[in-house]
Each structure stands twice: as C-alpha cells, then as structure tokens.
Amino acid sequence: GQNPQTLKDDYTKYVAKIRLGGEAKPMFQYFSRKINKPIPKDISSIMSKGIKTTQINQNLVNYLVKLKQQGIKLFVLSNTIADHSDWIRQNGWYDYFDNVFLSHEIKLTKPDSRSFEHVIEAEKLNTAEVIYIDDLPENIEVANSLGLITILAESENQVIRDLDKLQK
C-alpha cells in the first residue's frame, strides 16, 4: 500500500500548485495512478463541490455593507482555486469588496509576505490603517510583521465585536 503521510504530503504540494493557478488534472492523474482508479470525467465539478455547500453569513454581509457606507475600503486576499473563486464570483459574494486578490491570479499565496505586499502596493495602502482578518495564525503573524492591525478570526460574531472595538 501507499504511505498515508506521503500521499498527504503529495496532495498538499499539488494543492499549493493549484492555488498558484496550476491545473487540477495532473493531481488527478497522479492519484489515479497511485490508487489504480480511472481519472474522473468532470474534474471541475469535483473541485467546486465543497464550495457549493458554503452558506453566506448574512450578519457579516450586513456589517460589510455598513462599513462600506462609512467609506471603509474592503479587500480580499485569499488562497483559493479557480473553481472556488469562479463560483463565489458568480454568486456575487465578492461584490461587497472594493477589490479581490486571489492566489491563483496573483501567483502568490499566504503566508508569503509578498502576497500581502502585492495588495498593499496595488491599493497604495498605509499599513498602519489596514485591519487584516484571517483564521490562520501563520497569516496573522506575517501581517503583524508588516505593520498591519490584525484580528484572528474564530467566529463571525467575535470578528464583528473586535472590529467594533477598533472603530471606537
């Protein structure tokens, strides 16, 4: 049999490439050979399956709308894949933001500091005025090192509370 850790490591490497804009097909070809099964016909529907069960949080949306009405600019920096971001875009979820920076489009992933610097430079942001929210401590750590104000997201309500505190 296959070493599960090796397979997991290989999967992680393929996903990293896909997040940088690579195709999913080589991953499916590789794992099809490893497990001796045919390559699925519709790779795109498999790649987008998980995102399609995601629900938008209306409280958070209302809060974003309120921030925009106050003139606050909102941006997304996301490690994602084309199949996910296409679905999100088609459903209007990025419409709440002034600009969206996606790893497979900018060819950079978090926690690489260059991904943050890309957004800062593209939007001509003053890092001392940027509030960066993420659910991964390693991304928060890099954002802090660049001088951004950070919030480690543990729940939507906690993020809203923390943002409210920063606005006072």
Backbone as CSV, one residue per row, in Angstrom:
resi,resn,N_x,N_y,N_z,CA_x,CA_y,CA_z,C_x,C_y,C_z
1,GLY,0.809,-1.199,0.000,0.000,0.000,0.000,0.850,1.259,0.000
2,GLN,0.182,2.357,-0.073,0.838,3.658,-0.092,1.005,4.185,1.328
3,ASN,2.076,4.901,1.570,2.287,5.550,2.849,1.330,6.746,2.938
4,PRO,0.393,6.710,3.911,-0.591,7.809,4.009,0.054,9.190,4.157
5,GLN,1.161,9.285,4.887,1.806,10.586,5.067,2.382,11.091,3.744
6,THR,2.953,10.183,2.952,3.498,10.566,1.642,2.373,11.058,0.741
7,LEU,1.252,10.350,0.747,0.104,10.772,-0.066,-0.404,12.137,0.381
8,LYS,-0.470,12.347,1.697,-0.932,13.639,2.224,0.036,14.753,1.812
9,ASP,1.335,14.480,1.925,2.338,15.469,1.527,2.229,15.785,0.036
10,ASP,2.044,14.739,-0.780,1.901,14.936,-2.225,0.652,15.762,-2.536
11,TYR,-0.443,15.471,-1.832,-1.684,16.221,-2.019,-1.456,17.701,-1.690
12,THR,-0.787,17.959,-0.570,-0.507,19.335,-0.149,0.297,20.071,-1.221
13,LYS,1.283,19.397,-1.823,2.098,20.022,-2.875,1.256,20.342,-4.111
14,TYR,0.384,19.406,-4.494,-0.469,19.652,-5.665,-1.441,20.806,-5.404
15,VAL,-2.045,20.843,-4.224,-2.987,21.921,-3.901,-2.268,23.268,-3.919
16,ALA,-1.038,23.300,-3.408,-0.261,24.547,-3.432,-0.080,25.027,-4.869
17,LYS,0.203,24.110,-5.794,0.358,24.479,-7.209,-0.959,24.987,-7.794
18,ILE,-2.060,24.332,-7.446,-3.376,24.740,-7.953,-3.731,26.137,-7.438
19,ARG,-3.402,26.401,-6.172,-3.667,27.732,-5.598,-2.868,28.823,-6.300
20,LEU,-1.773,28.440,-6.944,-0.968,29.404,-7.698,-1.390,29.466,-9.162
21,GLY,-2.503,28.796,-9.489,-3.034,28.866,-10.843,-2.797,27.625,-11.677
22,GLY,-2.185,26.606,-11.082,-1.943,25.360,-11.811,-3.239,24.595,-12.062
23,GLU,-3.180,23.678,-12.995,-4.339,22.850,-13.328,-4.497,21.719,-12.316
24,ALA,-5.735,21.285,-12.104,-6.012,20.179,-11.182,-5.753,18.818,-11.824
25,LYS,-5.803,18.760,-13.142,-5.702,17.470,-13.837,-4.448,16.664,-13.471
26,PRO,-3.254,17.290,-13.405,-2.071,16.494,-13.022,-2.218,15.815,-11.655
27,MET,-2.872,16.484,-10.705,-3.102,15.876,-9.398,-3.985,14.638,-9.544
28,PHE,-5.052,14.758,-10.314,-5.950,13.619,-10.507,-5.240,12.481,-11.246
29,GLN,-4.394,12.830,-12.211,-3.635,11.799,-12.929,-2.694,11.064,-11.972
30,TYR,-2.013,11.815,-11.144,-1.064,11.247,-10.187,-1.777,10.293,-9.223
31,PHE,-2.850,10.778,-8.600,-3.535,9.949,-7.607,-4.298,8.795,-8.255
32,SER,-4.743,8.954,-9.484,-5.384,7.844,-10.197,-4.386,6.701,-10.389
33,ARG,-3.145,7.069,-10.722,-2.095,6.042,-10.857,-1.803,5.400,-9.503
34,LYS,-1.728,6.220,-8.457,-1.384,5.717,-7.122,-2.423,4.716,-6.597
35,ILE,-3.710,5.009,-6.839,-4.762,4.139,-6.298,-5.355,3.220,-7.367
36,ASN,-4.794,3.297,-8.560,-5.193,2.413,-9.653,-6.686,2.530,-10.000
37,LYS,-7.144,3.775,-10.115,-8.542,4.055,-10.496,-8.524,5.033,-11.668
38,PRO,-9.572,5.012,-12.488,-9.608,5.949,-13.624,-9.750,7.404,-13.160
39,ILE,-9.275,8.307,-14.013,-9.411,9.742,-13.740,-10.888,10.108,-13.893
40,PRO,-11.446,10.851,-12.923,-12.855,11.265,-13.044,-13.073,12.105,-14.303
41,LYS,-14.241,12.020,-14.869,-14.568,12.743,-16.118,-14.668,14.252,-15.897
42,ASP,-15.374,14.650,-14.843,-15.626,16.080,-14.641,-14.858,16.599,-13.427
43,ILE,-13.577,16.874,-13.630,-12.702,17.338,-12.552,-13.221,18.650,-11.962
44,SER,-13.694,19.551,-12.809,-14.153,20.864,-12.337,-15.287,20.737,-11.322
45,SER,-16.238,19.852,-11.572,-17.363,19.723,-10.626,-16.881,19.134,-9.299
46,ILE,-15.867,18.269,-9.350,-15.294,17.724,-8.113,-14.583,18.834,-7.349
47,MET,-13.813,19.639,-8.067,-13.041,20.708,-7.429,-13.938,21.778,-6.811
48,SER,-15.131,21.976,-7.368,-16.010,23.030,-6.835,-17.091,22.494,-5.902
49,LYS,-17.123,21.180,-5.692,-18.189,20.573,-4.887,-18.280,21.166,-3.471
50,GLY,-17.146,21.243,-2.778,-17.145,21.722,-1.397,-17.643,23.146,-1.249
51,ILE,-17.225,24.021,-2.128,-17.599,25.437,-2.018,-19.101,25.622,-2.204
52,LYS,-19.728,24.757,-2.971,-21.152,24.909,-3.268,-22.048,24.653,-2.064
53,THR,-21.504,24.081,-1.001,-22.297,23.864,0.216,-22.124,25.015,1.204
54,THR,-21.246,25.962,0.867,-20.966,27.093,1.743,-22.157,28.050,1.784
55,GLN,-22.461,28.521,2.968,-23.538,29.484,3.151,-22.937,30.849,3.479
56,ILE,-23.543,31.893,2.954,-23.082,33.241,3.277,-23.672,33.635,4.629
57,ASN,-22.882,34.335,5.437,-23.333,34.768,6.755,-23.950,36.162,6.613
58,GLN,-25.260,36.237,6.722,-25.966,37.498,6.473,-25.589,38.588,7.466
59,ASN,-25.319,38.224,8.733,-24.888,39.232,9.714,-23.574,39.877,9.280
60,LEU,-22.677,39.059,8.789,-21.390,39.577,8.334,-21.567,40.435,7.083
61,VAL,-22.422,40.011,6.176,-22.708,40.798,4.971,-23.268,42.164,5.355
62,ASN,-24.231,42.182,6.265,-24.816,43.448,6.722,-23.743,44.348,7.326
63,TYR,-22.831,43.749,8.063,-21.749,44.511,8.676,-20.814,45.084,7.606
64,LEU,-20.491,44.286,6.584,-19.650,44.768,5.487,-20.304,45.938,4.765
65,VAL,-21.599,45.819,4.529,-22.343,46.904,3.868,-22.260,48.173,4.705
66,LYS,-22.401,48.028,6.030,-22.320,49.173,6.944,-20.932,49.817,6.877
67,LEU,-19.887,48.987,6.840,-18.518,49.516,6.749,-18.323,50.289,5.446
68,LYS,-18.813,49.727,4.352,-18.687,50.400,3.046,-19.431,51.735,3.046
69,GLN,-20.595,51.768,3.686,-21.367,53.018,3.759,-20.611,54.075,4.544
70,GLN,-19.714,53.652,5.435,-18.873,54.582,6.206,-17.630,54.985,5.418
71,GLY,-17.502,54.479,4.187,-16.366,54.844,3.351,-15.133,53.982,3.568
72,ILE,-15.288,52.887,4.286,-14.156,51.996,4.538,-13.974,51.071,3.334
73,LYS,-12.738,50.984,2.856,-12.442,50.118,1.713,-12.229,48.692,2.208
74,LEU,-12.765,47.748,1.442,-12.694,46.335,1.812,-12.036,45.526,0.695
75,PHE,-11.093,44.673,1.088,-10.370,43.859,0.118,-10.339,42.406,0.567
76,VAL,-10.176,41.523,-0.390,-9.999,40.102,-0.116,-8.606,39.709,-0.593
77,LEU,-7.883,38.959,0.246,-6.653,38.278,-0.144,-6.882,36.829,0.229
78,SER,-7.010,35.967,-0.771,-7.421,34.588,-0.497,-6.556,33.567,-1.220
79,ASN,-6.151,32.544,-0.469,-5.561,31.352,-1.071,-6.740,30.516,-1.545
80,THR,-6.906,30.418,-2.847,-8.059,29.713,-3.379,-7.718,29.111,-4.728
81,ILE,-8.680,28.441,-5.293,-8.509,27.852,-6.618,-9.579,28.424,-7.539
82,ALA,-9.324,28.363,-8.825,-10.219,28.979,-9.811,-11.651,28.453,-9.698
83,ASP,-11.821,27.151,-9.514,-13.179,26.600,-9.432,-13.966,27.199,-8.264
84,HIS,-13.302,27.429,-7.133,-13.972,28.037,-5.976,-14.268,29.514,-6.226
85,SER,-13.255,30.249,-6.678,-13.453,31.684,-6.851,-14.456,31.985,-7.962
86,ASP,-14.496,31.151,-8.997,-15.498,31.343,-10.061,-16.906,31.235,-9.488
87,TRP,-17.120,30.240,-8.642,-18.441,30.039,-8.039,-18.799,31.216,-7.124
88,ILE,-17.824,31.647,-6.318,-18.046,32.775,-5.407,-18.370,34.037,-6.204
89,ARG,-17.617,34.263,-7.274,-17.841,35.444,-8.123,-19.235,35.384,-8.761
90,GLN,-19.604,34.220,-9.301,-20.914,34.061,-9.955,-22.062,34.304,-8.979
91,ASN,-21.836,34.010,-7.709,-22.874,34.205,-6.708,-22.828,35.578,-6.048
92,GLY,-21.955,36.453,-6.543,-21.932,37.843,-6.090,-21.284,38.082,-4.738
93,TRP,-20.614,37.094,-4.205,-20.043,37.267,-2.868,-18.865,38.223,-2.842
94,TYR,-18.167,38.378,-3.958,-17.048,39.327,-3.999,-17.544,40.756,-4.228
95,ASP,-18.812,40.919,-4.557,-19.360,42.243,-4.863,-19.314,43.202,-3.677
96,TYR,-19.170,42.674,-2.475,-19.133,43.518,-1.273,-17.766,44.171,-1.074
97,PHE,-16.798,43.805,-1.898,-15.425,44.255,-1.710,-14.988,45.178,-2.844
98,ASP,-14.051,46.083,-2.509,-13.531,47.021,-3.495,-12.597,46.333,-4.486
99,ASN,-11.877,45.347,-4.008,-11.001,44.580,-4.894,-10.740,43.225,-4.264
100,VAL,-10.428,42.257,-5.106,-10.225,40.876,-4.676,-8.892,40.397,-5.244
101,PHE,-8.054,39.867,-4.376,-6.747,39.346,-4.761,-6.728,37.850,-4.463
102,LEU,-6.684,37.045,-5.515,-6.783,35.599,-5.385,-5.452,34.953,-5.752
103,SER,-5.039,34.006,-4.944,-3.713,33.404,-5.107,-3.471,32.878,-6.515
104,HIS,-4.461,32.247,-7.114,-4.239,31.670,-8.444,-4.153,32.740,-9.536
105,GLU,-4.576,33.963,-9.217,-4.485,35.059,-10.180,-3.210,35.890,-9.972
106,ILE,-2.854,36.132,-8.705,-1.650,36.942,-8.435,-0.396,36.070,-8.325
107,LYS,-0.581,34.755,-8.371,0.537,33.791,-8.334,1.363,33.893,-7.054
108,LEU,0.687,34.230,-5.957,1.300,34.302,-4.625,0.302,33.768,-3.613
109,THR,0.803,33.068,-2.591,-0.080,32.569,-1.537,0.376,33.077,-0.176
110,LYS,-0.587,33.212,0.720,-0.280,33.490,2.120,0.282,32.183,2.695
111,PRO,1.175,32.209,3.617,1.668,33.371,4.368,2.874,34.082,3.751
112,ASP,3.173,33.865,2.489,4.278,34.570,1.820,4.037,36.081,1.932
113,SER,4.989,36.789,2.514,4.817,38.232,2.731,4.593,38.979,1.419
114,ARG,5.091,38.416,0.301,4.914,39.090,-0.996,3.437,39.177,-1.392
115,SER,2.608,38.250,-0.922,1.173,38.331,-1.240,0.542,39.549,-0.566
116,PHE,0.928,39.793,0.679,0.436,40.971,1.404,0.984,42.253,0.754
117,GLU,2.274,42.235,0.448,2.905,43.402,-0.167,2.272,43.723,-1.526
118,HIS,1.863,42.699,-2.245,1.194,42.895,-3.540,-0.076,43.737,-3.355
119,VAL,-0.889,43.371,-2.369,-2.139,44.108,-2.107,-1.830,45.529,-1.637
120,ILE,-0.893,45.655,-0.711,-0.524,46.969,-0.156,-0.071,47.911,-1.281
121,GLU,0.772,47.405,-2.173,1.275,48.236,-3.278,0.191,48.517,-4.314
122,ALA,-0.584,47.485,-4.676,-1.619,47.654,-5.705,-2.676,48.668,-5.274
123,GLU,-2.983,48.688,-3.991,-4.024,49.587,-3.477,-3.456,50.834,-2.804
124,LYS,-2.126,50.954,-2.807,-1.451,52.104,-2.189,-1.941,52.329,-0.757
125,LEU,-1.876,51.266,0.040,-2.396,51.293,1.403,-1.331,51.732,2.403
126,ASN,-1.769,52.425,3.437,-0.931,52.746,4.586,-1.119,51.589,5.565
127,THR,-0.060,50.804,5.782,-0.190,49.589,6.597,-0.736,49.865,7.993
128,ALA,-0.464,51.034,8.543,-0.949,51.369,9.885,-2.466,51.550,9.922
129,GLU,-3.090,51.681,8.749,-4.548,51.859,8.676,-5.271,50.595,8.202
130,VAL,-4.513,49.530,7.967,-5.106,48.300,7.439,-5.446,47.355,8.589
131,ILE,-6.682,46.877,8.582,-7.080,45.828,9.520,-7.164,44.543,8.708
132,TYR,-6.350,43.583,9.084,-6.297,42.305,8.373,-6.938,41.226,9.244
133,ILE,-7.860,40.481,8.648,-8.595,39.435,9.367,-8.287,38.102,8.702
134,ASP,-7.943,37.099,9.497,-7.657,35.762,8.964,-7.925,34.747,10.067
135,ASP,-8.163,33.509,9.656,-8.396,32.458,10.637,-7.157,31.596,10.887
136,LEU,-6.050,31.925,10.230,-4.823,31.148,10.419,-3.742,31.994,11.093
137,PRO,-3.252,31.528,12.249,-2.237,32.294,12.991,-0.991,32.609,12.167
138,GLU,-0.557,31.718,11.260,0.656,31.989,10.486,0.461,33.169,9.532
139,ASN,-0.763,33.386,9.055,-1.039,34.546,8.198,-1.087,35.825,9.027
140,ILE,-1.669,35.733,10.212,-1.734,36.873,11.135,-0.321,37.318,11.517
141,GLU,0.550,36.338,11.768,1.929,36.630,12.152,2.647,37.454,11.079
142,VAL,2.491,37.072,9.821,3.138,37.800,8.724,2.534,39.202,8.601
143,ALA,1.211,39.295,8.686,0.542,40.602,8.606,1.046,41.531,9.717
144,ASN,1.187,40.997,10.926,1.727,41.788,12.042,3.131,42.268,11.733
145,SER,3.952,41.402,11.161,5.345,41.761,10.871,5.433,42.884,9.832
146,LEU,4.380,43.041,9.039,4.339,44.105,8.025,3.675,45.378,8.549
147,GLY,3.271,45.360,9.828,2.702,46.553,10.447,1.193,46.685,10.332
148,LEU,0.515,45.633,9.903,-0.946,45.679,9.800,-1.580,45.427,11.166
149,ILE,-2.739,46.010,11.385,-3.554,45.710,12.552,-4.242,44.385,12.231
150,THR,-4.264,43.447,13.162,-4.788,42.127,12.826,-5.878,41.652,13.784
151,ILE,-6.739,40.787,13.228,-7.755,40.097,14.021,-7.699,38.624,13.618
152,LEU,-7.470,37.760,14.615,-7.528,36.327,14.370,-8.997,35.923,14.473
153,ALA,-9.554,35.485,13.359,-10.986,35.154,13.298,-11.243,33.779,13.886
154,GLU,-12.109,33.753,14.895,-12.538,32.483,15.484,-14.030,32.268,15.243
155,SER,-14.764,33.358,15.094,-16.193,33.287,14.746,-16.596,34.626,14.133
156,GLU,-17.692,34.615,13.386,-18.153,35.864,12.767,-18.488,36.915,13.827
157,ASN,-19.167,36.505,14.888,-19.554,37.461,15.933,-18.345,38.054,16.634
158,GLN,-17.332,37.242,16.872,-16.098,37.736,17.502,-15.411,38.752,16.587
159,VAL,-15.378,38.493,15.287,-14.764,39.429,14.338,-15.503,40.770,14.376
160,ILE,-16.820,40.717,14.358,-17.625,41.951,14.408,-17.351,42.714,15.703
161,ARG,-17.312,42.007,16.831,-17.017,42.656,18.127,-15.636,43.310,18.098
162,ASP,-14.634,42.581,17.578,-13.273,43.119,17.536,-13.182,44.331,16.606
163,LEU,-13.881,44.296,15.481,-13.899,45.440,14.571,-14.573,46.637,15.236
164,ASP,-15.669,46.397,15.945,-16.355,47.482,16.661,-15.426,48.141,17.669
165,LYS,-14.642,47.336,18.401,-13.692,47.873,19.387,-12.649,48.761,18.715
166,LEU,-12.182,48.340,17.545,-11.133,49.108,16.848,-11.672,50.437,16.308
167,GLN,-12.968,50.515,16.064,-13.550,51.739,15.495,-13.832,52.798,16.563
168,LYS,-13.706,52.434,17.817,-14.044,53.396,18.877,-12.853,54.200,19.292
